[in-house]
């Protein structure tokens, strides 16, 4: 696999939580990034990495992967290329400020993929609108695994 993705924090958290009901899919996805040629894009301002550090336990699978990916430069800091119109549309469409950062980063990524288990801020109907308007795929780990 050779792809660039933006990963919502909840995917890492589900990988570490057997009770989530999404652990198997999340682990399979993260392992595909680890074992393949996948790269993870994060915002240049550091908001996404800050959320990862704040929410992901230090002794977990996800924490270990993040540390390895940072060391091996599998995580890349990218600047936003969202136009003012795109930023306004995202601002009106996504309520949570950090979720807007994830989406703007996915928009700026050449991979145009946001892997997220957040169906509150990104319900199916909104994912369809995002795909149509921004050409960004917002996928669950399972959807990504099935497409790969």
C-alpha positions as CSV (number, residue, x, y, z in Angstrom):
1,X,0.0,0.0,0.0
2,X,1.3,3.5,-0.9
3,X,-1.1,6.1,0.5
4,X,-1.3,9.3,2.6
5,X,-4.0,9.5,5.2
6,X,-5.1,11.7,8.1
7,X,-6.1,9.7,11.1
8,X,-8.7,10.9,13.7
9,X,-7.7,10.2,17.3
10,X,-10.7,8.0,17.9
11,X,-9.2,5.4,15.5
12,X,-6.2,5.1,17.7
13,X,-8.4,5.0,20.8
14,X,-10.5,2.2,19.4
15,X,-7.4,0.2,18.5
16,X,-6.5,0.3,22.2
17,X,-10.0,-0.5,23.5
18,X,-11.4,-4.1,23.1
19,X,-14.9,-2.9,24.3
20,X,-15.1,-0.3,21.4
21,X,-16.5,-2.8,18.9
22,X,-14.0,-1.4,16.4
23,X,-10.8,-2.6,17.8
24,X,-10.1,-5.3,15.2
25,X,-10.7,-3.0,12.2
26,X,-8.7,-0.2,13.8
27,X,-5.7,-2.4,14.6
28,X,-5.8,-3.9,11.0
29,X,-5.8,-0.4,9.6
30,X,-3.0,0.8,11.8
31,X,-0.9,-2.3,11.0
32,X,-1.5,-1.7,7.3
33,X,0.0,1.8,7.6
34,X,2.9,0.4,9.8
35,X,3.7,-2.5,7.4
36,X,3.1,-0.8,4.1
37,X,4.2,2.4,2.5
38,X,1.5,4.5,4.2
39,X,2.2,8.0,5.5
40,X,0.2,10.0,8.0
41,X,-0.3,13.7,7.5
42,X,-0.8,16.1,10.4
43,X,-1.3,19.8,10.5
44,X,1.9,22.0,10.6
45,X,0.5,23.9,13.6
46,X,0.6,20.8,15.8
47,X,-3.0,20.6,16.8
48,X,-3.5,16.9,15.7
49,X,-0.3,15.7,17.4
50,X,-1.3,17.6,20.5
51,X,-4.6,15.8,20.6
52,X,-2.8,12.5,20.0
53,X,-0.4,13.2,23.0
54,X,-3.3,14.3,25.2
55,X,-5.7,11.4,24.5
56,X,-3.6,8.3,23.8
57,X,-2.2,6.3,26.7
58,X,1.6,6.1,27.0
59,X,1.7,2.3,27.3
60,X,-0.6,1.4,24.4
61,X,-0.2,-0.1,20.9
62,X,-1.2,3.3,19.5
63,X,1.3,5.2,21.6
64,X,4.1,2.8,20.5
65,X,3.1,3.2,16.8
66,X,3.0,7.0,17.0
67,X,6.5,7.1,18.6
68,X,7.9,4.8,15.9
69,X,6.2,6.7,13.1
70,X,7.5,10.1,14.4
71,X,11.0,8.6,14.6
72,X,10.8,7.0,11.1
73,X,9.3,10.1,9.6
74,X,6.1,8.3,8.7
75,X,4.2,11.3,10.1
76,X,4.5,14.4,8.0
77,X,3.6,17.9,8.9
78,X,1.8,19.6,6.0
79,X,0.6,23.2,5.6
80,X,-3.0,23.9,4.9
81,X,-3.9,24.8,1.3
82,X,-7.6,25.4,2.0
83,X,-8.9,28.5,0.3
84,X,-11.0,31.0,2.2
85,X,-14.1,29.5,0.6
86,X,-13.1,26.0,1.7
87,X,-12.3,27.1,5.2
88,X,-15.7,28.9,5.4
89,X,-17.5,25.8,4.1
90,X,-15.7,23.5,6.7
91,X,-16.5,26.1,9.4
92,X,-20.2,26.0,8.6
93,X,-20.3,22.2,8.1
94,X,-18.2,20.9,11.1
95,X,-19.0,22.0,14.6
96,X,-15.9,20.9,16.5
97,X,-12.8,23.0,16.0
98,X,-10.4,20.1,16.1
99,X,-12.5,18.1,13.7
100,X,-12.3,21.1,11.3
101,X,-8.5,20.8,11.6
102,X,-8.6,17.1,10.8
103,X,-10.8,17.8,7.7
104,X,-8.7,20.8,6.5
105,X,-5.6,18.6,6.8
106,X,-7.2,15.8,4.8
107,X,-8.2,18.4,2.2
108,X,-4.6,19.6,2.0
109,X,-3.2,16.1,1.9
110,X,-2.4,14.6,-1.5
111,X,-4.2,11.4,-0.3
112,X,-7.5,13.2,0.4
113,X,-8.5,10.6,3.1
114,X,-9.6,11.1,6.6
115,X,-10.0,7.9,8.6
116,X,-12.5,8.6,11.4
117,X,-15.0,6.7,13.6
118,X,-16.7,10.0,14.5
119,X,-20.3,9.7,13.3
120,X,-21.4,12.6,15.4
121,X,-19.5,15.3,13.5
122,X,-19.1,13.2,10.4
123,X,-22.4,11.3,9.9
124,X,-22.9,9.4,6.6
125,X,-24.8,12.2,4.9
126,X,-22.1,14.7,5.7
127,X,-19.4,12.3,4.5
128,X,-21.2,12.3,1.2
129,X,-21.3,16.1,1.1
130,X,-17.6,16.3,2.0
131,X,-16.7,13.9,-0.8
132,X,-18.8,15.9,-3.3
133,X,-17.6,19.4,-2.2
134,X,-14.0,18.7,-1.1
135,X,-13.2,15.4,-2.8
136,X,-12.1,14.1,0.5
137,X,-13.0,10.5,1.5
138,X,-14.1,10.3,5.2
139,X,-13.8,6.5,5.9
140,X,-14.0,4.2,8.8
141,X,-11.0,1.9,9.4
142,X,-13.2,-1.0,8.1
143,X,-14.1,0.9,4.9
144,X,-10.5,1.7,4.3
145,X,-9.4,-1.9,4.9
146,X,-12.1,-3.2,2.5
147,X,-11.1,-0.8,-0.2
148,X,-7.4,-1.6,0.1
